[in-house]
Amino acid sequence: MAAEQQKQPGDGCTDAGSEVFRLMTAQVNGAYNRLGWLLNDVAKMPEVRFVVLLSGDGMRIAHSESVDRDTADTVASAASGFHSIGVALSPYCGGGDNGLRQVVGEFDDGFLFVKTAGMNTLLAVSTTELVDAQVVTYRMNGLAERVGEELTSPARLQGGEGGARP
């Protein structure tokens, strides 16, 4: 009896999940940096080194022009872990339902800001030590709203093609 091969996402499967996997893989693997342009506005601020948009599990979604892909991948992976530490510590900063907004790492030569930017999406900004942290945080909040709009798809309407059946 021949061993059955399981189909993997992207290998010809036609379900919606494999299409989403294919699109995410293409985006993450650099087939395109579709949202990179959106990050450049913050990346061009004084004392900002670069910006990376990442998934909650550490995969790079997009990056500013001011950083190479390999560095963006490394930062995405580390920033996800950094954010997870903040989530784990949030109950000790005010209570069990204390939501994490942002974590900031301060280093000898700069800062790393990591903020939620939508459902399962994070925004990481690397800066020099001379940056105005208040201005960066303000601009990150605005960017997070815009990114959230770009990454959110509208709910399907009831009825009609693709809608719920009675």
C-alpha positions in Angstrom: 0.0 0.0 0.0 1.5 3.3 -1.1 1.9 5.9 1.5 -0.5 8.8 1.1 1.0 12.2 0.7 -0.8 15.0 2.5 -1.3 18.1 0.4 0.4 21.1 1.7 -0.9 24.7 1.4 0.2 26.1 -1.9 0.7 22.8 -3.7 -2.4 22.9 -5.8 -5.0 22.8 -3.0 -8.0 25.0 -4.0 -9.5 25.8 -0.6 -9.6 29.3 0.8 -7.0 28.5 3.5 -4.3 27.6 1.0 -5.0 30.7 -1.0 -4.5 32.8 2.1 -1.3 30.8 2.8 0.0 31.4 -0.7 -0.6 35.2 -0.5 1.0 35.5 3.0 4.0 33.3 1.9 4.4 35.5 -1.2 4.3 38.6 0.8 6.5 37.4 3.6 9.1 35.8 1.3 9.6 39.1 -0.5 7.6 38.5 -3.7 6.4 42.0 -2.9 6.6 44.5 -0.1 3.0 45.7 -0.6 2.8 47.9 2.5 6.4 49.1 2.6 5.4 52.5 1.2 3.1 53.0 4.1 6.0 52.6 6.6 8.3 55.1 4.9 6.5 58.1 6.3 7.5 57.2 9.8 10.9 55.8 8.7 11.8 59.2 7.3 11.3 61.0 10.6 14.4 62.5 12.3 16.4 59.9 14.3 14.3 56.9 13.0 16.4 54.1 11.6 13.7 51.8 10.2 10.2 50.4 10.6 9.0 46.8 10.3 5.5 45.6 10.2 5.1 42.0 11.5 2.6 39.4 12.4 2.2 38.4 16.0 4.1 35.2 15.5 7.2 37.1 14.2 6.9 37.0 10.4 7.8 40.1 8.5 4.9 41.5 6.6 6.5 44.7 5.3 9.5 46.9 6.0 10.6 50.4 5.2 13.2 51.2 2.5 15.7 52.1 5.1 16.3 48.4 6.2 17.3 45.3 4.2 15.1 42.2 4.2 17.4 40.0 6.3 17.6 42.6 9.1 13.8 43.2 8.9 13.2 39.4 9.3 15.5 39.3 12.3 13.9 42.3 13.9 10.4 40.9 13.2 11.3 37.6 15.0 12.8 39.4 18.0 10.2 42.1 18.3 7.4 39.4 18.4 9.2 37.8 21.4 9.8 41.2 23.0 6.0 42.0 22.7 5.2 38.5 24.2 7.2 39.4 27.2 5.2 42.6 27.6 2.0 40.6 27.3 3.2 38.2 30.0 4.0 41.0 32.4 0.9 43.1 31.8 -1.1 41.5 34.7 1.6 42.8 37.0 1.1 46.3 35.8 -2.4 46.9 36.9 -4.6 43.8 36.7 -5.5 40.7 34.7 -7.3 42.6 31.9 -4.6 45.1 31.5 -4.1 45.3 27.7 -0.6 45.9 26.3 -0.3 48.9 24.0 3.4 49.2 23.5 6.8 48.0 24.7 9.9 50.1 24.5 13.5 48.9 24.8 16.1 51.5 25.7 19.7 50.7 24.6 23.0 52.6 24.7 22.5 53.7 21.1 18.8 54.0 20.7 15.3 52.6 21.3 13.1 49.9 19.9 9.3 50.6 20.0 6.9 47.7 19.4 3.2 48.4 19.3 0.1 46.6 18.3 -1.2 47.7 14.9 -4.3 45.6 14.3 -5.5 42.1 14.8 -2.3 39.9 15.2 -0.2 42.6 13.7 2.7 44.6 15.3 4.7 47.6 14.3 8.4 47.9 15.3 10.4 51.1 15.0 14.1 51.4 15.6 15.5 54.8 16.5 18.7 56.5 17.7 19.1 57.7 21.3 18.3 61.3 20.3 14.7 60.6 19.1 11.8 62.4 20.6 9.9 59.4 22.0 6.6 61.2 22.4 6.6 62.2 18.7 7.5 58.7 17.5 4.8 57.2 19.7 2.2 59.7 18.3 3.2 58.9 14.7 3.2 55.2 15.4 -0.4 55.4 16.7 -1.4 57.1 13.4 0.4 54.6 11.3 -1.1 51.7 13.3 -4.6 53.0 12.5 -3.7 53.3 8.8 -2.1 49.8 8.7 -5.1 48.3 10.5 -7.4 49.7 7.8 -5.1 48.2 5.1 -5.0 44.8 6.7 -8.7 44.5 7.6 -11.1 43.1 5.1 -14.8 44.0 5.3 -17.3 41.5 6.6 -19.3 39.7 4.0 -22.9 40.8 3.6 -25.7 38.3 4.2 -27.2 36.9 1.0 -25.9 37.4 -2.5 -22.9 35.7 -3.9 -20.6 34.3 -1.3 -23.0 35.2 1.5 -24.7 33.0 4.1 -27.3 30.7 2.8 -30.8 30.7 4.3 
